[in-house]
Amino acid sequence: MPIHNADIAAIFEEIADLLEIRGDNPFRIRAYRNAARSVGEFGREFKTLIEAGAEPPKLPGIGADLSAKIHEIVITGRCAALDKLRKEMPPAITELLKIPGLGPKRVQALNRELGVATVAQLKQAARAGHIRELAGFGAKTEQRILEALAAHAEQARRVKLAVATQYAEALIEYLERVRGVQQVVVAGSYRRMQETVGDLDILVTAQPGSAVMARFVAYDEVRDVLAQGETRSSVVLKSGLQVDLRLVPAECYGAALHYFTGSKAHNIAIRRLAQARGLKLNEYGVFRGERRVAGETEESVFAAVGLPLIAPELREDRGEIEAARAGRLPQLVTLADLRGDLHMHTRASDGRNTIQEMALAAGEQGLGYIAITEHSRRLAVTRGLDPQRLARQIDEIERLNAGLTGITVLKGIEVDILEDGTLDLPDSVLQRLDVVIAAVHGKFDLSRRRQTERILRALDNRHVNLLAHPTGRLLGAREPYDVDMLRILRKAKSRRICVELNSQPERLDLDDTLCQMARDEGVLVSINSDAHSTFDFANLRYGIGQARRGWLERDNVLNTRSLAALRALLNAGRQRGGAAPIVSPARLRS
């Protein structure tokens, strides 16, 4: 079976899950989770390197044993260690960990006390009222499990955007090598940069006689061929991802690209505009009667209905058509607009590189500044910093900056917001920092009122500049905690505090609608990688995609500013009280 980095990472994650359910050594579990992350984020395919006889570079957290397992997985498609664990436990039990609210300890309890080993058995136990009877669960937990099961059923076939990207980019490269192929593009939710992708819709233009359809179904990652024709074929990859390929004439390319990009609601709205003009719009073009009047490019399709081109990320029928009519479409932020990254970790806590390595890697990505923001002491499992260790890191950063050129390292911390809203570190150390990021990392199940008040109190601390991953969600694993985000955003505005869009593919938090809310409330958003290794800067593109879906422009984003303008904003935020200063976007960028 062809193996992508995502497949290797999934095997390591399953091993970690099974070990955790079994109650194994936490350091061993963490080693597999770190390895999964390192492999998943590595910029080149291990399969390609190993098959070429090249020695993959040494990755943080991957020693001889894990490296041998990577080779085993690439060569055989299997892992003996995982096979052994699967024999010890019910094979479907790790599927339970995908249900939001069920961690390894709860899965272990459900299996031990009720014999629950599958999603179906979990649903049956919850509906029968058996879960509430277990110690540590209760009626509310049982109800949340039932709600999570319903949501899980809808999301079961979807994969995270970053995982879909690995399969999509490999397919694009494969198809572009087919003789006669001219254009290859992935449409659908992938092109709209949705957080998760259900399948891949690929459009191709090619010269007459191209064997692209035959080559597509012969792709070595295909498990099942669902349909094969001259202009359309559909397959299921061995990963379970369905891929549809359509060969379209060049004169229809723009219309087909618009149609298959979607969304459905957006397409219906555009089609109504066409009908109002006496036109017919479909995947073959824009027609007046039998005559095609547009369709070769997407620009021509939009122009035919009296609109400028609307970026794919906006095509959700959430006001983009009205904005286009009025000439108010946003000039969406791009990856090139980012000038820094304000959230990352190093070996001092749960990262895998030194400060200098992170700085140099960020510089290679074209960034001019970074902030080192380790976890604070409450998160002992991540080796969070206490005041003494943080003070030593501050000194280290100051020494390092003296020898760096082209990039500046800011002193920061990701400080935990405790249950009562106080911070995990004293003001005496926070006042020495350039960037203080407040974050919730526990007590996710507080009531809406208590969770909101907790965060509001933290934002009253004069040293806080930024609220990290504001809703605490993990895609497919943990629902957002219940919080009044409008109150949070208005408090942030009054305190000159920014909110984060965390670019980790499993977070992408804020979501697109909350990005729009932040923009409308005048709160700046910081698009950060939350990097734990030098490879994680690549995730910024997913944060940018989310920001674009949220209508964010360059001026809505904190870290598009120069270092001087950034420092001015951060320092202004530490002044107590008063409304946010009105500063022209041009001056902030300077």
Residue pairs with C-beta under 8 A, 6 or more apart in sequence:
1 7
1 77
1 221
1 238
2 47
2 220
2 221
2 238
3 46
3 47
3 73
3 74
3 77
4 45
4 47
4 166
4 167
4 170
4 239
5 39
5 40
5 42
5 45
5 46
5 166
6 40
6 163
6 166
6 167
6 239
7 73
7 239
8 36
8 39
8 40
8 46
8 70
8 73
8 74
9 36
9 37
9 39
9 40
10 36
11 73
11 79
11 82
12 32
12 33
12 35
12 36
12 39
12 66
12 69
13 32
13 33
13 36
14 82
14 94
15 32
15 79
15 81
15 82
15 85
16 29
16 30
16 32
16 33
16 36
17 94
17 97
17 104
18 82
18 85
18 86
18 88
18 89
18 93
18 94
19 25
19 28
19 29
19 32
19 85
20 29
20 104
21 89
21 93
21 94
21 97
21 104
21 107
21 108
21 111
22 85
22 88
22 89
22 108
23 108
26 381
30 381
31 61
31 66
32 66
34 60
34 61
34 352
35 61
35 62
35 66
37 532
37 533
38 59
38 60
38 61
38 62
38 352
38 533
38 535
39 46
39 59
39 62
39 70
40 162
41 533
41 535
41 536
41 538
41 539
42 59
42 535
43 535
43 538
45 166
45 170
46 56
46 70
46 74
47 74
49 55
49 56
50 56
50 70
50 71
50 74
50 75
51 74
56 67
56 70
59 352
59 533
60 347
60 352
60 353
60 533
61 352
62 70
69 79
69 81
72 78
72 79
72 80
73 79
89 117
90 111
90 117
90 118
92 117
92 118
92 119
93 107
93 111
93 117
93 118
95 118
95 119
96 102
96 107
96 110
96 116
96 117
96 118
96 119
96 122
97 103
97 104
97 107
97 477
98 152
98 476
98 477
99 119
99 122
99 145
99 148
99 149
99 152
100 144
100 148
100 151
100 152
100 476
100 477
100 478
100 479
101 141
101 144
101 145
101 148
101 478
101 479
102 110
102 145
102 148
106 136
106 137
109 134
109 135
109 136
109 137
110 116
110 122
110 125
110 131
110 134
111 117
113 134
114 121
114 125
114 130
114 131
114 134
115 121
116 122
116 125
119 149
119 152
122 145
122 149
123 146
123 149
125 131
126 142
126 145
126 146
126 149
127 146
129 142
131 137
131 141
131 142
131 145
132 138
132 139
132 141
132 142
148 479
151 479
152 476
155 196
155 476
157 198
157 240
158 196
158 197
158 198
158 476
159 196
159 197
159 241
160 195
160 196
160 197
160 475
160 476
160 505
160 506
161 190
161 193
161 194
161 195
161 196
161 197
161 505
161 508
161 542
161 545
162 505
162 539
162 542
163 505
164 190
164 197
164 200
164 241
165 190
167 200
167 221
167 237
167 239
167 241
167 243
168 186
168 190
168 200
168 202
170 221
171 186
171 200
171 202
171 219
171 243
172 184
172 186
172 202
174 215
174 219
175 181
175 184
175 202
175 204
175 212
175 215
175 216
175 245
176 184
178 206
178 210
178 211
178 212
178 215
179 210
179 211
180 206
180 207
180 208
180 209
180 210
180 211
180 212
181 204
181 205
181 206
181 210
181 212
182 204
182 205
182 206
182 207
182 250
183 203
183 204
183 205
183 253
184 202
184 203
184 204
185 191
185 202
185 203
185 257
186 200
186 201
186 202
187 201
187 202
187 203
187 257
187 260
187 261
187 262
188 197
188 199
188 200
188 201
188 260
188 261
188 262
189 196
189 197
189 198
189 262
189 263
190 197
190 200
190 201
191 261
191 312
192 261
192 262
192 263
192 312
192 313
192 315
192 316
192 549
193 312
193 313
193 542
193 545
193 546
193 548
193 549
194 549
195 475
195 508
195 511
195 546
196 475
196 476
198 242
199 241
199 242
199 243
199 244
200 241
200 242
200 243
200 244
201 244
201 246
201 260
202 243
202 244
202 245
202 246
203 246
203 248
203 253
203 256
203 257
203 260
204 212
204 245
204 246
204 247
204 248
205 247
205 248
205 249
205 250
205 253
206 212
206 247
210 247
212 245
212 247
213 228
213 229
213 230
213 231
213 233
213 245
213 247
216 233
216 235
216 245
217 225
217 228
217 233
217 235
219 235
221 237
221 238
221 239
222 235
222 236
222 237
222 238
223 235
223 236
223 237
223 238
223 240
224 235
224 236
225 233
225 234
225 235
226 234
226 235
226 236
226 242
227 233
227 234
230 247
231 246
231 247
231 248
232 244
232 245
232 246
232 247
233 244
233 245
234 242
234 243
234 244
234 245
235 242
235 243
235 245
236 242
236 243
237 243
246 256
246 260
248 256
248 283
250 296
251 285
251 292
251 295
251 296
252 283
252 284
252 285
252 295
252 296
253 295
253 296
253 297
254 294
254 295
254 296
254 297
254 298
254 299
254 300
254 301
255 281
255 282
255 283
255 284
255 285
255 286
255 294
255 295
255 301
256 283
256 284
257 298
258 267
258 270
258 298
258 301
258 302
259 267
259 282
259 283
260 283
261 312
261 315
262 315
263 315
263 316
263 317
265 316
265 317
266 315
266 316
266 317
266 320
266 321
268 317
269 317
269 321
270 281
270 301
270 302
270 305
270 307
270 321
271 281
273 305
273 306
273 307
273 321
274 280
274 281
274 286
274 304
274 305
275 281
277 304
277 305
277 306
278 288
279 286
279 287
279 288
279 293
279 304
279 305
280 286
280 287
280 288
281 287
281 301
281 304
281 305
284 292
284 295
285 292
285 293
285 294
285 295
285 301
286 292
286 293
286 294
286 295
286 300
286 301
286 304
286 305
287 293
293 304
294 300
294 301
294 303
294 304
295 301
298 309
299 309
302 308
302 309
302 310
302 324
306 325
307 321
307 324
307 325
308 324
308 327
308 329
310 320
310 321
310 324
310 329
311 329
311 332
311 548
313 332
313 545
313 548
313 549
314 320
314 329
314 330
314 332
314 548
314 549
314 551
316 549
320 329
323 329
323 330
330 551
330 552
330 553
331 553
331 554
332 547
332 548
332 551
332 552
332 553
333 527
333 544
333 547
333 548
333 552
333 553
333 554
333 556
333 557
333 560
334 544
334 554
335 540
335 541
335 544
336 366
337 554
337 557
337 560
338 367
338 527
338 540
338 544
338 557
338 559
338 560
339 367
339 368
339 369
339 559
339 560
339 561
339 562
339 563
339 566
340 367
340 368
340 369
340 370
340 371
340 559
340 563
340 566
341 362
341 367
341 369
341 370
341 371
341 528
341 529
341 531
341 537
341 540
341 559
342 370
342 371
342 373
342 410
342 412
342 435
342 437
342 466
342 500
342 526
342 528
342 558
342 559
343 371
343 373
343 412
343 414
343 437
343 466
343 468
343 500
343 502
343 526
343 528
343 529
343 530
343 531
344 351
344 358
344 370
344 371
344 372
344 373
344 528
344 529
344 530
344 531
344 532
344 536
345 351
345 372
345 373
345 374
345 375
345 382
345 414
345 530
345 531
345 532
346 353
346 354
346 355
346 358
346 372
346 374
347 353
347 354
348 355
348 374
348 383
348 385
348 389
348 393
349 374
349 375
349 379
349 382
349 383
349 384
349 385
350 375
350 381
350 382
350 383
350 532
351 358
351 374
351 531
351 532
351 533
352 532
352 533
353 361
353 533
353 534
355 372
355 393
355 396
355 397
355 400
355 409
356 400
356 404
357 534
358 370
358 372
358 531
358 534
359 370
359 400
359 404
359 407
359 409
360 407
361 534
361 537
362 370
362 407
362 537
363 406
363 407
365 537
365 540
367 407
367 537
368 406
368 407
368 408
368 562
368 563
369 407
369 408
369 409
369 410
369 563
369 566
370 407
370 408
370 409
370 410
371 409
371 410
371 411
371 412
371 434
371 435
372 393
372 397
372 409
372 410
372 411
372 412
373 412
373 413
373 414
373 435
373 437
374 384
374 385
374 390
374 393
374 413
374 414
375 382
375 383
375 384
375 385
375 414
375 416
375 441
376 384
376 385
376 390
376 413
376 414
376 415
376 416
376 423
376 424
376 425
377 384
377 385
377 386
377 424
377 425
378 384
378 416
378 418
378 424
378 441
378 442
379 416
379 441
384 416
384 424
385 393
385 413
386 425
387 425
387 426
387 428
387 429
390 413
390 425
390 429
391 429
391 432
393 411
394 411
394 432
394 433
397 409
397 410
397 411
398 411
400 409
401 408
401 409
408 563
410 434
410 435
411 432
411 433
411 434
411 435
412 433
412 434
412 435
412 436
412 437
413 425
413 430
413 433
413 435
413 436
413 437
414 437
414 439
414 468
415 423
415 424
415 425
415 430
415 436
415 437
415 438
415 439
416 423
416 424
416 439
416 440
416 441
416 442
417 423
417 424
417 438
417 439
417 440
417 454
417 455
417 458
418 424
419 442
419 443
419 446
419 454
420 454
420 457
421 453
421 454
421 455
421 456
421 457
421 458
422 457
422 458
423 430
423 438
423 458
423 461
423 464
427 461
427 462
427 463
430 436
430 461
430 463
431 463
433 463
434 567
434 570
435 465
435 466
435 570
436 461
436 463
436 464
436 465
436 466
437 464
437 465
437 466
437 467
437 468
437 500
438 455
438 458
438 459
438 461
438 464
438 466
438 467
438 468
439 467
439 468
439 469
440 451
440 454
440 455
440 472
440 481
443 451
443 454
444 472
444 478
444 481
445 481
446 454
446 481
446 482
447 482
448 482
448 483
448 484
451 481
451 482
451 483
452 483
452 484
452 487
452 488
455 467
455 483
455 488
456 487
456 488
456 491
458 464
458 467
459 467
459 488
459 491
459 492
459 495
459 497
460 495
462 574
462 575
462 576
463 574
464 495
464 497
464 573
465 497
465 498
465 570
465 573
465 574
466 497
466 498
466 499
466 500
466 526
466 558
467 488
467 492
467 497
467 498
467 499
467 500
468 500
468 502
468 530
469 500
469 502
469 507
469 509
469 530
470 483
470 485
470 488
470 499
470 500
470 509
470 510
470 514
471 480
471 481
471 483
471 485
471 509
471 510
471 511
471 514
472 478
472 480
472 481
472 509
473 479
473 480
473 481
473 507
473 509
473 511
474 506
474 507
475 505
475 506
475 507
475 508
476 506
477 506
480 509
485 514
485 517
486 517
486 521
488 499
489 499
489 517
489 518
489 521
489 523
490 521
491 497
492 498
492 499
492 523
493 521
493 522
493 523
493 579
493 580
494 579
494 580
495 573
496 569
496 572
496 573
496 575
496 580
496 581
497 523
497 573
498 523
498 524
498 525
498 526
498 558
498 569
498 573
499 510
499 518
499 523
499 524
499 525
499 526
500 509
500 510
500 525
500 526
500 527
500 528
501 508
501 509
501 510
501 515
501 525
501 526
501 527
501 528
501 543
501 546
501 547
501 550
502 508
502 509
502 510
502 528
502 530
502 543
503 527
503 528
503 529
503 530
503 539
503 540
503 541
503 542
503 543
503 544
503 546
504 529
504 530
504 536
504 539
505 539
505 542
507 530
508 542
508 543
508 546
510 518
510 525
510 546
510 550
511 546
511 550
512 546
512 549
512 550
513 550
514 550
515 525
515 546
515 547
515 549
515 550
515 551
515 552
516 550
516 551
518 524
518 525
518 550
518 556
519 525
519 550
519 551
519 552
519 556
522 580
524 556
524 557
524 558
524 569
525 547
525 550
525 552
525 556
525 557
525 558
526 557
526 558
526 559
527 540
527 543
527 544
527 547
527 557
527 559
528 543
528 559
529 536
529 537
529 539
529 540
529 543
530 536
530 539
531 537
531 539
547 557
554 560
554 585
554 589
555 585
555 588
555 589
558 566
558 569
559 566
560 589
561 569
561 588
561 589
562 589
562 590
564 590
565 587
565 588
565 589
565 590
568 588
569 583
569 588
572 580
572 581
